[in-house]
Amino acid sequence: MSNLDRAPAMSTCGGRAGVAAEPVRDLIPGRVVQLGESTQVRRLLPTLGRRMIGAWCFIDHYGPDDIAAEPGMQVPPHPHMGLQTVSWLHEGEVLHRDSLGSLQTLRPGQLGVMTSGRAIAHSEESPREHLPLLHGAQLWVALPDEYRHVEPAFEHHPTLPVVTGGGVTATVMLGEIDGAASPGTTYSPLVGADLSLAAGADARFPLEPDFEYAALTMSGGARVDGVLLEPGSLLYLGSHRSDVQLESDVDTAVLLLGGEPFAEEIVMWWNFVARTGDEVAQAREAWNAGTGGFGEVHGYDGDRLPAPALPPGQLKPRGRAG
């Protein structure tokens, strides 16, 4: 999924100076952003209060939306570099196309991971004949410097490991939980899990003390470490936790995201993750000129998305928090 903001800010994220080296409870509301013609999302990361959670650097939560009489998601071909996109659905279908020639329909509970590496382009759309509801999350993972120029790749994993206990069922999207490892490729220590809480659940879920974590309620309503977390809100939990308490009065779905604090500083702008503003400017120019190795996305009915103008002035580092 693209950042379709036509005036995106450029910011420096990462580095460990902004990591909460203790448990915290920082509630982050979503910022509504229009995505294409018919889809609104709640942007939870980056935000003014928090820019990264481990290597996770971008989170959009969308739906549930009634798209029965609408075209649904329509995101034209656009570029990425220096990151991985992680597509996760609870309802509906999304058709993924990319410049590698991939053509894959993603469905609820299936993992789609696209590693941009040095350069890739893709589009995402609801199929012409689509289900009436669309609900999911789109996430990005920053690639460490030693891997950010790898060859691009796309993975589709229709089956993922599941861990159960204490009224919680955890689908392991990325990383490992209690010995159950996702088949999705990762390039830094991190975890992503979709937690299903039965009505009346009251459980303590194990965490890695060296990771920082956040929780996003997808549906229902949960109390995470005692904080009521309604759908579309993100709770940053900090680090140095061996577990977290999860409670729910109704059936609830929560995304748990965590990872080892990302030591490097990155520059994020539009759909690019780089290390300097000059790299971003060069990537923007190459995409708009049709060069740079991004390739072409074939089969999408529409024009590709041009990169917006760069912001004026110099890059102002703002760190991972603030």
C-alpha distance (Angstrom), angle and dihedral (degrees) to the residues before:
residue distance angle dihedral
M1 . . .
S2 3.77 . .
N3 3.74 133.1 .
L4 3.82 95.8 -121.5
D5 3.80 94.9 -173.8
R6 3.81 105.4 131.6
A7 3.81 92.1 -153.6
P8 3.81 104.1 38.6
A9 3.77 118.5 175.3
M10 3.78 120.2 -125.3
S11 3.78 114.0 -130.7
T12 3.77 141.3 168.2
C13 3.80 114.5 -124.0
G14 3.77 136.0 175.5
G15 3.75 132.3 44.2
R16 3.78 120.1 118.7
A17 3.79 99.7 -101.3
G18 3.81 91.8 93.9
V19 3.79 97.9 46.5
A20 3.78 115.7 118.4
A21 3.82 100.6 -127.0
E22 3.79 90.0 -160.5
P23 3.79 139.1 44.4
V24 3.83 111.9 -71.8
R25 3.82 136.7 169.5
D26 3.79 107.5 -140.1
L27 3.83 111.4 167.1
I28 3.82 113.4 -153.5
P29 3.82 119.3 -168.7
G30 3.79 119.7 -149.2
R31 3.82 122.2 -104.1
V32 3.82 112.3 -136.4
V33 3.82 112.7 -122.5
Q34 3.80 127.4 178.0
L35 3.80 111.1 -123.9
G36 3.78 111.3 -165.1
E37 3.80 121.2 -43.1
S38 3.78 102.1 -45.4
T39 3.81 111.5 17.7
Q40 3.79 128.7 83.8
V41 3.79 121.0 -168.5
R42 3.78 135.4 -167.9
R43 3.79 106.9 -126.6
L44 3.80 109.9 -148.9
L45 3.80 101.8 165.4
P46 2.96 132.6 70.1
T47 3.79 97.0 30.1
L48 3.79 133.9 150.4
G49 3.77 91.5 -95.7
R50 3.80 100.0 43.0
R51 3.80 132.4 20.1
M52 3.80 105.3 173.3
I53 3.81 141.6 17.9
G54 3.77 106.2 -163.7
A55 3.80 103.5 -51.1
W56 3.83 91.8 -26.8
C57 3.81 105.3 112.1
F58 3.83 106.5 163.3
I59 3.82 133.5 37.6
D60 3.81 127.8 177.6
H61 3.81 121.0 177.4
Y62 3.80 117.1 -165.4
G63 3.79 135.7 -178.5
P64 2.85 156.1 -52.8
D65 3.81 80.4 -141.5
D66 3.79 127.0 172.1
I67 3.81 102.6 -129.9
A68 3.81 97.8 161.6
A69 3.81 91.3 118.8
E70 3.82 95.6 26.5
P71 3.82 133.9 78.8
G72 3.80 89.2 -118.0
M73 3.78 120.0 -156.1
Q74 3.80 113.0 10.4
V75 3.82 112.4 170.6
P76 3.83 112.0 164.2
P77 3.82 123.2 -140.2
H78 3.79 110.1 -66.1
P79 3.83 136.3 162.9
H80 3.80 135.0 -104.9
M81 3.79 134.2 -175.2
G82 3.80 136.1 173.3
L83 3.80 96.8 19.1
Q84 3.79 148.9 69.9
T85 3.79 123.5 -120.6
V86 3.80 117.8 -144.6
S87 3.82 117.3 -161.4
W88 3.81 118.6 -161.7
L89 3.80 126.6 175.7
H90 3.79 133.1 -167.8
E91 3.80 95.7 176.1
G92 3.80 135.2 11.2
E93 3.78 133.4 14.1
V94 3.81 134.8 -82.2
L95 3.80 124.8 -161.5
H96 3.82 112.2 -142.1
R97 3.82 122.1 -158.8
D98 3.79 125.6 173.6
S99 3.78 142.4 176.3
L100 3.82 90.8 -99.8
G101 3.80 88.0 67.6
S102 3.81 95.1 -104.1
L103 3.80 116.1 155.2
Q104 3.79 113.7 -179.7
T105 3.79 136.2 155.0
L106 3.80 110.4 -142.5
R107 3.80 119.8 -150.5
P108 3.83 135.8 -175.2
G109 3.78 113.9 -63.1
Q110 3.81 93.3 15.7
L111 3.79 121.7 115.1
G112 3.79 122.6 -132.7
V113 3.81 114.6 -173.4
M114 3.79 121.4 178.8
T115 3.79 117.3 -172.2
S116 3.78 107.5 -157.5
G117 3.79 95.3 -172.8
R118 3.79 108.9 165.3
A119 3.84 95.0 -8.5
I120 3.80 143.0 -23.6
A121 3.80 139.4 154.7
H122 3.80 129.0 -149.0
S123 3.79 144.7 165.0
E124 3.80 132.3 -146.1
E125 3.77 127.2 -157.9
S126 3.75 143.5 156.5
P127 3.82 109.8 -106.1
R128 3.81 114.3 -103.6
E129 3.80 89.2 -112.3
H130 3.78 100.6 44.8
L131 3.77 141.6 162.0
P132 3.83 117.5 -95.2
L133 3.82 97.8 -113.2
L134 3.81 132.2 55.3
H135 3.80 121.6 -169.1
G136 3.77 130.5 154.9
A137 3.77 151.3 100.9
Q138 3.78 133.9 -98.9
L139 3.78 117.8 -155.3
W140 3.80 136.9 -179.6
V141 3.79 128.8 -150.6
A142 3.81 119.6 -158.4
L143 3.80 114.3 -129.0
P144 3.82 118.1 -130.7
D145 3.79 115.2 -113.7
E146 3.80 94.7 -102.1
Y147 3.82 91.4 56.5
R148 3.79 104.5 33.7
H149 3.81 93.4 95.5
V150 3.82 96.5 48.8
E151 3.78 119.6 129.2
P152 3.81 112.3 -82.4
A153 3.79 118.5 -104.0
F154 3.80 142.3 174.3
E155 3.81 126.0 -147.2
H156 3.78 130.2 -169.7
H157 3.80 117.7 -167.6
P158 3.82 112.4 -177.6
T159 3.82 93.4 -180.0
L160 3.80 125.9 49.3
P161 3.82 133.3 179.3
V162 3.81 118.6 -94.9
V163 3.81 128.9 -152.9
T164 3.82 120.7 -164.4
G165 3.78 136.2 -170.9
G166 3.79 143.8 116.7
G167 3.78 95.3 24.3
V168 3.83 92.3 -53.5
T169 3.80 126.7 109.0
A170 3.82 112.9 -165.9
T171 3.80 122.6 -162.1
V172 3.80 107.1 -160.4
M173 3.81 106.6 -135.8
L174 3.80 97.3 172.3
G175 3.77 134.3 -2.9
E176 3.78 124.7 9.6
I177 3.80 137.2 -58.7
D178 3.80 123.7 -174.8
G179 3.80 91.7 -19.6
A180 3.82 94.4 -48.5
A181 3.82 109.3 119.4
S182 3.78 127.3 -165.2
P183 3.83 116.4 -127.8
G184 3.81 89.3 -134.2
T185 3.81 115.1 114.5
T186 3.80 117.1 -112.5
Y187 3.80 131.0 -177.7
S188 3.82 100.5 -163.7
P189 3.82 135.1 31.3
L190 3.81 106.2 -78.6
V191 3.79 144.0 128.1
G192 3.78 137.0 -148.2
A193 3.79 122.4 -176.1
D194 3.79 136.3 172.4
L195 3.80 107.1 -140.9
S196 3.81 120.6 -159.5
L197 3.80 112.4 -160.9
A198 3.79 119.3 -164.8
A199 3.78 118.4 -137.3
G200 3.80 107.7 -82.2
A201 3.80 94.2 22.4
D202 3.79 116.9 157.0
A203 3.79 110.6 173.9
R204 3.77 143.2 145.9
F205 3.79 111.0 -130.9
P206 3.83 118.1 -154.0
L207 3.82 119.2 -115.0
E208 3.80 136.6 -176.3
P209 3.84 108.1 -109.4
D210 3.83 91.6 -146.5
F211 3.82 91.9 56.8
E212 3.78 127.4 81.0
Y213 3.82 114.7 -136.8
A214 3.78 145.4 -162.4
A215 3.80 133.2 -175.1
L216 3.82 128.9 -145.5
T217 3.79 121.2 -166.8
M218 3.80 109.3 -139.6
S219 3.82 97.2 -178.8
G220 3.79 140.4 -11.6
G221 3.77 115.3 21.7
A222 3.79 132.2 -78.0
R223 3.76 138.3 -173.5
V224 3.78 105.2 -137.0
D225 3.81 112.1 -168.2
G226 3.80 85.9 -18.2
V227 3.82 95.3 -52.7
L228 3.82 117.6 118.8
L229 3.80 106.2 -124.8
E230 3.79 114.7 -166.1
P231 3.83 123.6 -165.5
G232 3.79 114.1 -71.2
S233 3.82 96.4 24.4
L234 3.80 128.3 110.0
L235 3.79 124.8 -145.4
Y236 3.81 115.1 -159.0
L237 3.80 108.8 -150.1
G238 3.80 102.7 -175.0
S239 3.81 119.0 -145.0
H240 3.81 142.1 -76.9
R241 3.80 92.7 74.0
S242 3.80 124.3 134.5
D243 3.82 91.3 -168.3
V244 3.79 143.8 -10.5
Q245 3.79 129.9 -134.8
L246 3.81 116.7 -119.9
E247 3.81 123.0 -169.0
S248 3.78 131.8 172.8
D249 3.80 136.3 175.9
V250 3.82 92.9 -165.7
D251 3.79 134.6 30.9
T252 3.81 104.1 -70.7
A253 3.80 139.6 -177.8
V254 3.81 120.7 -151.3
L255 3.79 129.8 -179.9
L256 3.80 111.3 -143.2
L257 3.81 113.4 -159.7
G258 3.77 126.2 -177.7
G259 3.74 146.5 145.2
E260 3.75 148.2 157.4
P261 3.82 107.1 -67.4
F262 3.80 108.1 -90.5
A263 3.79 106.0 -113.6
E264 3.82 98.2 -163.3
E265 3.78 126.4 78.4
I266 3.80 113.4 -124.4
V267 3.78 133.5 -168.6
M268 3.81 114.1 -133.4
W269 3.78 123.0 -167.5
W270 3.81 128.7 155.6
N271 3.83 104.3 -40.8
F272 3.78 98.0 -22.2
V273 3.80 131.9 96.6
A274 3.79 112.2 -166.0
R275 3.80 140.8 144.2
T276 3.80 101.0 -115.4
G277 3.78 138.3 28.9
D278 3.81 89.1 -119.5
E279 3.81 90.7 60.2
V280 3.79 89.8 52.2
A281 3.81 92.2 49.1
Q282 3.81 91.2 50.3
A283 3.81 91.9 49.1
R284 3.79 91.7 49.3
E285 3.79 92.0 50.5
A286 3.80 92.0 47.1
W287 3.82 93.6 50.4
N288 3.79 93.4 48.9
A289 3.82 90.3 46.8
G290 3.81 92.8 48.8
T291 3.80 93.0 -115.8
G292 3.81 135.9 101.5
G293 3.78 98.6 82.4
F294 3.82 97.0 -82.1
G295 3.80 90.4 129.4
E296 3.79 128.6 -158.2
V297 3.79 131.9 -67.6
H298 3.79 108.9 -137.9
G299 3.78 124.9 -156.9
Y300 3.80 101.2 28.8
D301 3.81 111.5 128.9
G302 3.78 99.9 -132.3
D303 3.77 146.2 36.3
R304 3.76 124.2 -60.7
L305 3.80 119.7 -105.4
P306 3.82 115.5 -99.0
A307 3.80 118.5 -140.0
P308 3.81 113.9 -106.0
A309 3.79 125.0 -121.6
L310 3.77 117.4 -74.6
P311 3.81 116.1 -109.4
P312 3.81 116.4 -100.5
G313 3.78 122.0 -105.2
Q314 3.77 132.0 22.7
L315 3.75 128.9 -41.8
K316 3.82 111.3 -89.9
P317 3.78 113.3 -153.2
R318 3.79 110.9 -134.1
G319 3.78 102.5 168.9
R320 3.80 129.6 -138.1
A321 3.81 93.9 -57.9
G322 3.80 129.9 34.2
